[in-house]
Amino acid sequence: MKRSGRRRITALAVLLLAAGVVTAEDRAPRREGGAAPRPGPVAFRPLAGKVADIRIKLPFSEGTTCEVFQGHGGEFSHSRLNYYAWDFGLPHGSPVCAAAPGRVVRVKQDSDEGGLEPRHFNTGNVVILDHGRGLFTQYLHLQQGSACVIEGQLVSGGQMIARSGNTGYSSVPHLHFQVQDASGQSLPATFLDVSGDGIPRQGDLVTSANDGRGVSPYAGESVMPLAMFARNQVTITRTDLPAHLLLTDREYRVEGHLGRKAPRVAVFLMGPDGGKPILTRFIPTRRDGTFSATLRFDGLPTRVKGWSSDPAHSNLFAFAIAPVENDGSYWSSFSVPVTVR
């Protein structure tokens, strides 16, 4: 239903780095390799694809009613990566619940900072769930220390995962929620418990019926999309590499081919903002441009200051695959967010 006298919201949520995209030219020298953060240049309004194939319910407790502060294409901050997001006006400390069953792949809950300064882009507490088939949900601006889930945990639809807050780039308590792909790009979605077309709009009052029933079942771990690095002329043909949560005690198989000549392929991890690689694995290419290798990331913890061994606090990284030039340099104009445990 609509609230009469819809109020104008002047300060709401923004997804990390969604408003300011950094390209390859903004970063450090090619000589040592590296990548720009996140998925590179993204259209202000992404092309509207089909609605994400996932049945979800509103991400807060059954029976709770709140106002939609901002919807798709919200004028304050919903563009580019978070164009298809929603901001729900939950009071500080309200239960946040899984929109559908999934596996926890990211937990950040150490921040108590919120505001509208550039530094707040990196201070939002967040939980991300993997629902399988390359679909994820993101729950942002959470209260410090409120997550009640850990990495790798399977959660049920309607299960409480954290509490709402006002951390990150935000001026009022609320929950930023979106369905997204492996790159972090938000996707069109609908809610089973929202009447009409299932799409909440700014100013609506919505009431959750999130009892966990009728939503999509967990479909297993999402793998890295085969075309994720096609812009680098790298096509993955076969892999068991996860799309988000990498484990240092596992081996992963990667096979693919290059669209141009290069002696090697670099698979590398950087800090969450991209830049200089922390760990790189090189794969030789064959004459026909194909490559294959078994990868491990077990050397990473010793290279990272402040590595967290606690699955309630994720280790955040950016990940990329790119050709290696003849002079030994490698570069990607974009990267994808991952966690490593």
Beta strands, then each sheet from edge to edge (+ up, - down):
strand 1: 34-35
strand 2: 65-70
strand 3: 86-88
strand 4: 95-97
strand 5: 102-108
strand 6: 114-115
strand 7: 126-132
strand 8: 135-140
strand 9: 154-155
strand 10: 160-163
strand 11: 168-169
strand 12: 175-180
strand 13: 205-207
strand 14: 234-239
strand 15: 245-246
strand 16: 252-258
strand 17: 264-270
strand 18: 277-284
strand 19: 290-295
strand 20: 316-324
strand 21: 331-332
strand 22: 336-340
sheet 1: 1+ 21+
sheet 2: 9+ 5- 7+ 8- 12+ 3- 2+ 13-
sheet 3: 4+ 10-
sheet 4: 6+ 11+
sheet 5: 14+ 16- 19+
sheet 6: 15+ 22+ 20- 17+ 18-
end
